[in-house]
Amino acid sequence: MRILFLFLDGVGLGEDDPGVNPFARAAMPNLQALLEGNRLLKRAAAPGHSLETDRATLLALDASLGVGGRPQSATGQAVLFTGRNVPAELGYHYGPKPNREVAETLRNGNLFSLLRERGLRCALLNAYPPRYFSGIRSGRRLYSSIPLAVTSAGISLMGEEDLHAGHALSADFTGRGWRERFGLDETLLMAPEAAGARLADLSAAYDFSLFEYWLSDIAGHRQDMEAACSLLEEFDRVISGLLAAWDDRHGLVLLTSDHGNLEDLSTRRHTENQVPCLLIGAREDRRTFSNGLRDLTGIAPAILRAFEAGI
């Protein structure tokens, strides 16, 4: 049994309004087929209810957690990887990078460290470019919540060599960003479908693996509808490859987010919309995992229960 956690930064469930919501506008035939014609919209998963298809379950999760203000990345991701209502403990949402209190919460036990203590194999499947590591070493760059959780659990981040060896994927899945942004022309380019299949293959080496897709949050802040739709359409092709390669009998794919953003391009700010929780796998496994899920605090406990139950 294994779990692949596909984390989409800044994705909420928005209105069916193609004027502001790229999820209502972009051509995403693979995701729609998975959801039996539904788009990733608010109406597809009303609060307290779920959409269940042959292969997938879609729920809406509360990201505000009873704390006023707009949810933020540092605290939202800390909730996902600790199961604690970090914003309520602090009295505020915080981000994008962890402050001292959020960092301390992540260092004092998180999902990765708990799983490793139980002897499970864990990995973050993102490859980080050389300039990322030099920025961390120099102090010019701070870890965001996810790499902080990973490194606090004693897991090394993957880099350029891992990408070239086929052990990890670039943040945009295809490797194109490494060529265009970093000038690393030797980076292997992959079609989105091939990247999705590679994601499934890489996860087979681990009990729990995570891929962090942060470009979705960047696209939301930029408010460029054409670029956002292009991003989602490429992501849908990644989903196509992942679905074709994933064996539902062997585990679950979990897709969720930390807060809303991309679903409402009328604002550059995060939203207070609920976020999607999409599960792909065997029907009974999905039902067991999703039982009682209402907000972000339920994700880490559900993952731990899943491994205890051996679903």
N, C-alpha and C positions, 0 to 999 in steps of 0.2 A: 504494500500500500504506500502511495506517495501523494504529496500535495504540491502543486505548482501554484504559487501566489503571484498573480500578475497584477501589480499595483499601478493604477493610473492616477497620477497626481492631478487634483483639481477638476474632478468630473462629478457633477451632480445630475440629478434627474430633473430636467427642465420641461417647459411647456412645449406643446406642439406648434411652434411658431418659427417657421423657416427664416423669418426676418432677423431673428436674434439667436436662434439655437441651431448650430451646425449639425447636431444629432437629428434634427428634423429635416435637414436639407441634404446632407451628404449621401452619396450612393454607398450604402453598406449592405449589399445583398447577403453576405455570409452571416453577419450578425442577425439580420432580419430573418433569414431562413432558420437559424438556431432558435429564434424566439417566435417561430411560426407566424411571421409577418409583422410582428411588433418591432418598433424602434425602441431605442434606449431613452425612453421618455417617462415623465412623471405618471402619465395615465396607465402605463404598462404595469406598474407595481404600486398600487395604492398603499398607504401606511396600514400595517397590520395584515396585509394580504400579500400573496406571492403569485407570480406567473410561473406555471410549471409546464414544460414541454417534454417531448420524448428524451431530450438530452440535456436540458438546462432548467435551472430554477433562477428566477429573478426576484429579489426582495429590495425594499427601500430601507435604508438605515439612517438613523438620526446622527448627524455629525455635530450638532450644537451642544448636546449633552447637558441641557439645562443651564448653560452659561450664556449670558448676554454677549452680543457682539458677533462678528463674523468669524467662523472657524478658521484656523491657521494651520500651516503645514507642520511646524515643529510639535505642537501639542497634539494635533490630529494623528500624526504618525506615531507619536509616543503612546497614544491610546491603543492604536492597532497592535503595537508590539509589546505591550505590557498588560492590556486588559484593564488598566486603571483609568478612572475618569480624571485624567491629569488636569484638564481645564478647571474642573470643580475643585480639585485639591489646591490649585494655585489661585483660583478666583478670576482667571482670565484666559483667553486664547492667546497663543504667542507663535510668532514665526517671522521669517521663514526658517532661520537656523535656531537650534536650541540655545536657550539661555542657561545659566548655571543650574537652575532648578530642574529644567527639563532634562539636561544632560545627566544630572545626578540620578534622576528617576530611571533613565535608560541604562546607566552603568550598574545600577543596583538590582539587576535581574530583568531580563527581557525574554521574548519568545525564543530567540536563537540560543541563549545560554541555557534556558530550561530544557529545550530539546536536546542540546548537546549533553547535558547532565544525564539524560536518559539513554545516551548512547546512539542517538540518531544522527545521520549525516545531513548537514545543512550547508547551503551555499547561496550567495548572492551572485546571480548570473550576469550581471553587468560588468563590462570591461571599462576601466577608467584610463584616460589618456595620460601620457607622461606629465603634462603640465598640471594635472590635478594633483598628483603625488608631490610634485615640487612645491605647489601652493600650500599643501598641508604641512610639509616639512618646514617651510619658511614661516608659517603662521599667518600668511596672507589669506588663506582659505580655511574655513571651519567645516567640519563634518556636518551634514544635515542629519536628521534623526535616524534614517535607515542605515547609512554606513557607520554611524556611531554605535547603533545597536549591534551591528555585525562585528565590528572590530572589538567592541567590549566583550563579546562572547568568545574572543580568541580566534576569529575567522579572518583570514587575510582577504583583502580586496583584490580582485583580478585586474590585470593590466594589459599592456600592449602584447606581450608575449602570449598571454592566454587567449587573446583575440585571434592572433595569427595561428595559434595551434588549434583553434576551433573549440576551445573550452569555455568561451564566453561570447556575449554579443554586445555590440555597441549600443548606446542609448537610443539610437534611431532604428535599431534592428539591422539595417542594411549595410552599415559601414560608410555610407555616403558622407555623413557629417564629419567623420575623421579625415576624409580626403579634403573636403571643401573648407572646413573650419580650421583644422589643425595642420593641413598640408602634408598629411601622412599618405602619400600617393600609393604606397605599397599595400595599403589596407584592402583586403578582399571585399569586393562588392557582392551582395547577395540580393536576390529578388525577395520581396516581402514574404511570399509563400514559402520560400526556402528557409527564411529566417524563422518563420513560425514552426516549421518542421524541426529545425535545429533546436529550438527552444524545448520542444517535447523530448527530443533525443537527449539533450543535456540534463534535463530533469530526471531522467531515468537513473542517473548515477547517484541520486540523493533521495533521502526520505522527504525532506522539505527544501524547496528551492524558491527563490524570489527573483523576480525581474521588476526593476523600478523604471516606469515610463514617465519621466517628468516633462517631456515635451508638451503633453496635453495642458499642463498648467501654464507653461510659457505661451502657448497659443491663445489661451483664454485672456491673459493679460494684454496681449498685442491687439486684440479685437479686429483681426483681419479675417473676414468670413471666408474668402477664397482660400487663404492659406490653411485655415482651420478645417475646411471641408477636405482639402487635399491631404492633410495629416490624417484625418479620420478614414478616408478612403484607403490610404496605404495601410493603416492599422487593420482595417477590415480584411485586407489581403493577408496580413500576418495571421489573423484569426483563422482564415481559410486553411493555411498550412498547418497551424497548430491542431485544428479539429481533425484534419485528415490523418495526422500522425499520432494523435492521442488515443490511447486504449482506455476506455471508460472502466474496464474491469480492474484496472490497476491503481486507480486513484482519482483525485478530484483536481480540477482547475478552479481556482478561486480568483475572481476579479472584483476589486473594490477600490475605494478612494478615501481620501482624508477630508475633503471638503468640496463644495461646488465651485465652479468658475467657468469652465469652457462651455457649459450649456447656456450661458447668457452673455452674449457679446455686447449687450447694451451697456455694460459696465466693465471697467478694468479690475474691479475689486472682486473678492471672493463672494460667494452667495451663501445663504442659509438654507439652501435646498437640501433635501435628503440625498444621500449618495447611493448608487447601485451596489448591490451585492449579487454578482452573477456566479453561479456554480455550474460546472460542467462535469458530468460523470454519470455513474449508475444512479437510477432514481432513488433507491433506498438509501444509498450513501448521502445523496443530496438532502433527503428528508431528515436524516439523522443529524447532519451537520447544521442545517438551518433551523432546527427546533429551538425556539426561544430567542432567536436573533432579532434584536430590535434596534440596536445602535452599535457604534464602533467598539464599545467595551466588550462586546460579545465575540469578536473575531478571534482573539488570542485564546480564550478559553475553549472555543469550539475546535480550534486546531489541536489543542492539547487533548481534548476529549476524543477527537477522531483517532489520534495515534494510540490512546489508551484502549479504545474499542477495537482498533485494528480494522476500521472500515476500509 
